[in-house]
């Protein structure tokens, strides 16, 4: 088990998924009966990363309530009504430590990172979004980060580019561009950061539009290219695709 914490951004309101997020925070939208957030956490836990810091915002009380009752939700429960309120869990429990921090409903991602800084107790930490899933090998990602020796690593995905393009020379990120082309890399999240990255964020700036470009300018941001599965839950169409993949029984990120 690794002591490296995994920070997950869970604070946005998900306006393009309003049909769902009117009632749920975006990371709690279910795929195959489990919240997207739990699928992400299970993927990290598969590689031995069991320490999570959730940067909460919109409807944060629902995420806190879910994890406060996670054992009961995730397992079979026996209750002897009328005699006592004891519960017996009939199956294996995830061995996770989950810190949930309300970082504000309208805070930018850089500000969210700054507000959970007190929970980062190691020289290196992971960071990802609460609405993206992949089968990226987390151990290989960490090894890549440790070998290149720069402050930050982001995972680059070959994907139809409705997102901003990473301009790169080999594995060195040089800048960002909004130009669209079919063979570009986009930011897939799944970051590895040295703790010094927290010096690049403050309570009022963003991760993507401020901290990452500055890190790139300082030649401290590298890209790990992932060529297999990656998916996001940004629109109802995305959600439908994720549900269909799960129901096919072939979800690449599936961890029981």
C-alpha positions in Angstrom: 0.0 0.0 0.0 1.3 3.4 -1.0 1.3 6.5 1.3 1.1 8.7 -1.7 -2.2 10.6 -1.5 -4.6 10.8 -4.5 -6.4 14.1 -4.8 -9.7 14.0 -6.7 -11.4 17.1 -7.9 -15.1 16.7 -7.0 -16.3 20.3 -6.7 -17.8 21.3 -10.0 -21.5 21.7 -10.7 -21.5 19.8 -14.0 -23.7 22.3 -16.0 -23.6 20.2 -19.2 -25.1 17.2 -17.2 -27.9 19.3 -15.6 -30.4 16.4 -16.0 -28.3 14.5 -13.5 -26.4 17.1 -11.5 -29.6 18.9 -10.5 -29.9 16.1 -8.0 -26.4 14.7 -7.6 -22.8 16.0 -7.6 -21.2 15.0 -10.9 -18.8 12.4 -9.4 -21.7 10.6 -7.8 -23.5 9.9 -11.1 -23.7 6.1 -11.2 -22.1 3.9 -13.9 -23.2 0.3 -13.4 -24.7 1.0 -10.0 -21.6 2.6 -8.5 -20.7 6.4 -8.6 -18.1 7.4 -11.1 -16.0 8.5 -8.2 -15.9 5.0 -6.7 -14.8 3.5 -10.1 -11.9 6.0 -10.1 -10.9 5.2 -6.6 -11.0 1.5 -7.2 -8.7 1.9 -10.2 -6.1 3.7 -8.1 -6.6 1.1 -5.3 -5.8 -1.7 -7.7 -2.3 -0.3 -7.9 -2.0 0.1 -4.1 -3.0 3.7 -3.8 -5.6 3.8 -1.0 -5.3 7.2 0.5 -7.7 9.8 -1.0 -8.3 13.5 -0.6 -11.6 14.6 -2.1 -11.8 18.3 -3.0 -15.5 18.9 -2.6 -17.8 21.8 -3.5 -21.2 21.5 -5.2 -23.5 19.3 -3.1 -20.5 18.2 -1.0 -22.8 16.9 1.8 -24.0 14.1 -0.5 -20.4 12.8 -1.0 -19.7 13.0 2.7 -22.8 11.2 3.5 -22.0 8.4 1.0 -18.6 7.7 2.4 -19.7 8.0 6.0 -22.1 5.1 5.2 -19.8 3.4 2.6 -19.5 0.1 4.5 -23.3 -0.3 4.7 -23.7 0.7 1.0 -20.9 -1.5 -0.3 -21.7 -4.6 1.7 -24.4 -6.9 2.7 -25.8 -6.0 6.1 -27.6 -8.0 8.8 -29.6 -6.1 11.4 -31.5 -7.8 14.3 -34.5 -5.5 14.5 -35.9 -5.2 18.1 -32.9 -6.7 19.8 -30.0 -4.4 19.0 -28.7 -2.3 16.2 -25.5 -4.2 15.4 -24.5 -4.8 11.8 -22.5 -7.6 10.3 -20.8 -7.0 7.0 -20.9 -10.1 4.9 -18.3 -9.3 2.3 -14.8 -7.6 1.9 -14.5 -3.9 2.5 -12.3 -1.5 0.7 -9.3 -0.5 2.9 -9.3 3.2 2.1 -8.6 6.4 4.0 -10.8 9.1 2.6 -10.4 12.8 3.6 -13.3 15.0 2.4 -12.7 18.7 2.3 -15.2 21.4 1.4 -13.1 23.6 -0.9 -16.0 25.9 -1.9 -18.7 25.6 -4.5 -17.3 28.1 -7.0 -13.5 27.7 -6.4 -11.2 27.1 -9.4 -9.2 23.9 -9.4 -6.0 25.7 -8.5 -7.7 27.1 -5.4 -9.1 23.7 -4.6 -5.5 22.3 -4.6 -4.3 25.1 -2.4 -7.2 24.5 0.1 -6.3 20.8 0.6 -2.5 21.5 0.8 -2.6 20.7 4.6 -3.6 17.1 3.8 -0.6 16.5 1.4 1.9 14.9 3.8 4.3 13.5 1.2 6.8 14.8 -1.4 4.7 13.4 -4.3 1.0 13.2 -4.8 -1.5 12.1 -7.4 -4.3 14.3 -8.8 -7.2 13.6 -11.1 -10.7 14.7 -12.0 -13.9 13.2 -10.6 -15.4 12.8 -14.0 -12.7 11.0 -16.0 -11.9 7.3 -16.1 -9.1 5.3 -17.8 -7.1 2.1 -17.7 -3.8 4.0 -17.4 -1.2 2.0 -15.5 -0.8 4.1 -12.4 2.5 2.4 -11.4 4.0 3.0 -14.8 2.8 6.6 -14.6 4.5 7.1 -11.2 7.7 5.5 -12.4 7.8 7.8 -15.4 7.4 10.8 -13.2 10.2 9.7 -10.8 12.6 9.0 -13.7 12.2 12.4 -15.5 12.8 14.4 -12.3 10.5 17.4 -13.2 7.8 18.8 -10.9 4.7 17.6 -12.8 3.4 14.9 -15.0 0.2 14.9 -16.9 -1.4 12.1 -18.9 -1.8 12.9 -22.6 -4.6 11.1 -24.5 -5.1 10.8 -28.2 -8.8 11.9 -28.5 -11.1 13.8 -30.8 -10.0 17.3 -29.6 -12.9 19.2 -28.1 -10.4 20.0 -25.4 -7.2 22.1 -25.6 -4.2 20.6 -27.3 -0.9 19.9 -25.5 2.0 21.2 -27.6 4.9 19.0 -26.8 8.4 18.0 -27.9 8.8 14.3 -27.1 7.8 14.1 -23.4 8.4 17.8 -22.6 5.3 19.9 -22.5 6.0 23.3 -24.2 2.7 25.1 -24.2 -1.0 24.7 -24.7 -3.1 25.5 -27.8 -6.8 25.7 -28.5 -6.2 24.8 -32.2 -8.1 21.6 -33.2 -6.6 18.8 -35.1 -7.2 15.1 -35.2 -3.9 13.8 -34.0 -3.3 16.0 -31.0 -2.9 15.0 -27.4 -5.4 16.3 -24.9 -5.1 16.6 -21.1 -6.5 13.4 -19.7 -5.9 14.3 -16.0 -4.2 11.5 -14.0 -1.4 13.8 -12.8 1.6 13.1 -10.6 2.8 16.2 -8.8 5.8 17.0 -6.6 4.6 18.9 -3.5 6.4 22.0 -4.9 3.6 22.3 -7.5 1.5 23.7 -4.7 3.7 26.9 -4.9 2.2 27.4 -8.4 -1.4 27.6 -7.2 -3.2 30.0 -5.0 -6.8 30.5 -3.8 -7.8 32.4 -6.9 -6.2 30.7 -9.9 -7.0 27.7 -12.1 -5.0 24.6 -12.6 -5.4 24.3 -16.4 -5.3 28.0 -17.5 -2.6 29.2 -15.0 -0.6 26.6 -13.1 0.0 24.1 -15.9 1.0 26.7 -18.5 3.4 28.3 -16.0 4.9 24.8 -15.2 5.3 24.2 -19.0 7.0 27.6 -19.4 9.4 26.7 -16.7 10.0 23.3 -18.4 8.7 21.5 -15.3 5.7 19.7 -17.0 6.1 16.4 -18.8 3.5 14.3 -20.6 2.9 10.6 -20.2 1.2 9.3 -23.3 -1.5 6.8 -22.8 -2.8 5.1 -25.9 -5.4 2.8 -24.5 -8.9 3.6 -23.0 -9.8 6.9 -21.6 -13.3 8.4 -21.2 -14.9 11.4 -19.6 -18.4 12.2 -18.3 -18.8 15.7 -19.6 -22.2 15.4 -21.5 -25.2 13.1 -21.5 -23.7 11.5 -24.6 -20.5 10.7 -22.7 -22.6 9.3 -19.9 -24.5 7.1 -22.3 -21.2 5.8 -23.8 -19.9 4.9 -20.4 -23.1 3.1 -19.4 -23.0 1.1 -22.7 -19.4 0.1 -22.2 -20.2 -1.1 -18.6 -23.2 -3.0 -19.7 -21.2 -4.8 -22.4 -19.1 -6.4 -19.7 -15.9 -5.1 -21.3 -15.3 -1.9 -19.3 -11.5 -1.5 -19.4 -11.5 0.2 -15.9 -13.7 -2.4 -14.2 -12.4 -3.4 -10.8 -14.6 -5.6 -8.6 
